[in-house]
Amino acid sequence: MREVLTQATYLAASVLFILGLKSLTRPDSARRGMQQAAVGMLLAIIGTLLHREIVDYRWIAGGLALGTLLGYPLGVYVPMTAMPQRIAISHMFGAMAATLVGVAEYYTHGAEIPGPKMAALGFEVLFGSLTVTGSFMAFGKLQELIRGRPITFPGQNVFNLALFTVAAGCFAWLIGHPGATAVFYAMIAIALVIGVSMVLPIGGADMPVVVSLLNSYAGLASSATGFAIGNNVLIICGALDGGSGFLLSILMCKAMNRSFRNVLFGAFGSPVAATARTAEGLTVKSVSPEDAALQLAYARSVIIVPGYGMAVAQAQQAVRELADQIERRGGEVKYAIHPVAGRMPGHMNVLLAEANIPYEKLLDMEEVNPQFASADVALVIGANDVVNPAARSDRSSPIYGMPILNVDQARAAIVLKRSMNPGFAGIENELFYDAKTAMLFGDAKGSLVKLLTEIKAL
């Protein structure tokens, strides 16, 4: 009876995970998708607690209590601006759990493990270990505990390839010789080093792709754990996690017009080559809040382009209030969403949804780009590389070929920015020096409040 209940809860949990993923494909159903996934995880935990092999619940109770104490503040108090690094550290914990389960299984059974099961166990531990340290490095770069620019040394790619080859050799040896304990723990040590050496040479701009890819690795490790210990829900949810993470990584690379190879080995974010265009001899045109407000107040069509600067300033409510004022004066306001704006996919959508901005006003890149030419004003709030025309025209630029929002085609552009510091790519933005562009310097939220005050006074 207990086994039937366990499998029934696992089945229900798996269905809810699938429904949750489906619901996440649309902004208006995303909240429901998260709730479905949360209920699915609760059922998975209940099913595991009913497992017939559990003989003592004391350690499990302690683990549940500790997990709750850690998980609640991570979910409630971490701001949206820090969500990418929170996700990275969550992947680290998930991969660590899968790795420790594999180590415990090997420690218990060792040489008795048959070849097929050893293959699953070795895969779990290998990818779980490199995901632990890789996710921690990604967290460090996103949190700026580690330098965001690529950390490289001569022959680094060859070194990484050699390490992975040795780890793969250990894995293959263990399938035929499960009792080789020293080889098993050597594989874990090498995998931990691979996680560090794989992420350090990748720039901060590519960390969202790396986090997504590591999520895929953690999912695959969890699925392998399910095969190793005979747990159906781990097999299913691990496969879902691994597959969705890999597809998301592909979509993000496509949005940047870059390949996995370029992301993992291209050291994107390195100092720009001397052949790339610079801003030498060019000047920017600054604008006062009063003049910018006047321009927005009498605009018939305004396209707002949010970026990471808006997220840092937590300015989404001020954005909505400004848009409301423009619309009260007869203007039309739309939002242009680049797929990699911010620090993770959907970052801007979530922030704007928090401010109760209607979903139908959030237009993706393909839909909004043709509309810039007829827009009176494009208001850029903290975005940088995703609006840089160099991606279209400068072959020496590291972002050349990346699809961008066509802000430079609007009749006028106002850019809210703290300073002239470059974005993640580390290059100058040609848009800022365009004759049609006016720069409003300062904190995004403060600048928006000033604009709002001036428009109300007109």
Secondary structure, DSSP 8 states (H G I E B T S, - for coil): -HHHHHHHHHHHHHHHHHHHHHHTTSHHHHHHHHHHHHHHHHHHHHHHHT-TT----HHHHHHHHHHHHHHHHHHHTS-GGGHHHHHHHHHHHHHHHHHHHHHHHHHHHGGGS-HHHHHHHHHHHHHHHHHHHHHHHHHHHHTTSS-SS----TTHHHHHHHHHHHHHHHHHHHHH-TT-HHHHHHHHHHHHHHHHHHHTTS-GGGHHHHHHHHHHHHHHHHHHHHHHHT-HHHHHHHHHHHHHHHHHHHHHHHHTT--HHHHHHS-TTS---TTS---TT----B--HHHHHHHHHT-SEEEEEE-HHHHHHT-HHHHHHHHHHHHHTT-EEEEEE-TT-TTSTTHHHHHHHHTT--GGGEEEHHHHGGGGGG-SEEEEES--GGG-THHHH-TTSTTTT-----GGGSS-EEEEESSS---TT-S--GGGGSTTEEEEES-HHHHHHHHHHHHHH-
